[in-house]
């Protein structure tokens, strides 16, 4: 029995796209333990704020991070519910997709 995934393919694709860049993964690793402002992230990663802003925008659009403004500073944290959604999406493959042996195409030579 297969389950029907209620997530739009664009949502899943945006999340995996956001996870496909090493710098964005580093940002997520830093945010695992605490909320951080852009200046702290720049310092930890040794990158310019303009470069980091581009990556944070992608993470935010994918729903992987949240931003809140306090005065003139913007603080970022993980959006854990979105990670749960991705985890459940991947778990469906494990649960509902049998691992089958490779089939030989009838037209392929031996």
N, C-alpha and C positions, 0 to 999 in steps of 0.2 A: 504494500500500500504506500503510495507516495503522498507527500504533503504538498500543499500549494503555498508557495511563499508569497506573502502579502507585500513584500517590499518591491518597489519599482527597480528595474534593472539599473537605472541611472543612479539611484541611491547607493546600491552596492558598488557599482563601478567607481563612483566618486570616492568612496571610502578606500577601496583598494588602490586607486590612483594616489590618494593622499599618503598611503602607507608605502608607496613605491620609491620614495626618495630617502636616502640615508639621513639627510639633515632633518627632515620631518620626523623620522623615527627617533633621532636623537632628542628632538624637542619633546616628543611623547615620553621618552625615558626620563627626562628631567622633570616632567610634570607628574610622573607617577607618585612622587613622594610629597609634592607640595605645589601650591599655586605660586606662579612666578610672574613678575612684570617683564616687559620686553627688555628693559635694560639688564636685568639679571640673566635672561636667556642669551642676550648678545654677549655678555661677558663670559658665561659658561661655554658658549659655542665658538667664541672668537670670530664672530661674524658681524657685518654691518646691519644696522636696524632696517635699512631699506631692503636688503636681501631677506632678512628674517620676516619682515612684514608680508612679503610675497608668499612665503611658505606658511605662515600663520593664517593667511587668508584662505589658502587651500584646505588646511586642516579645519578651519571654522566652517567653510562651505560644506565640507564632508560631514560635519556634525561631530567630529572627533574631539574638538576642544570648545570650551566656552570662554567668552571674554566678558569682563566687567570693568567698568571705569570707576576709578576712585581719584577724584581730583583730575590731575592731568596725566595720570598713569593708567595704563590698561593692564589688567592682570588676567593671566590665562590659567585654565585648569582643564583637566580631562573631563569629557562628557561621558561618564561611564555607561549610561544606558545605551549609547550608540555602540560601544564595544560589546555589550551583551547581545545586541541585535546581530552584529557580525559573527559573534560566536555561535549563536543559534543558527544563522544561515549556513555556516560551515558544518555544524553538527548534523544538519539534514543530509549532507552528502555521506557522512559516515553511517548514519542510521538507515537511510533509504536507498543507497546505491550499492548493490552487491559488487564485490570485487570479482570480476570474471576473467578467465584466462583469455589471452589474446587469440582472436580468431584469424585464421589465414583467409585472405581474400581468394575467392575461387579463381580469379583471373591471374593471380600472381604465380610466377614460376617457383618451383621447389627449390 
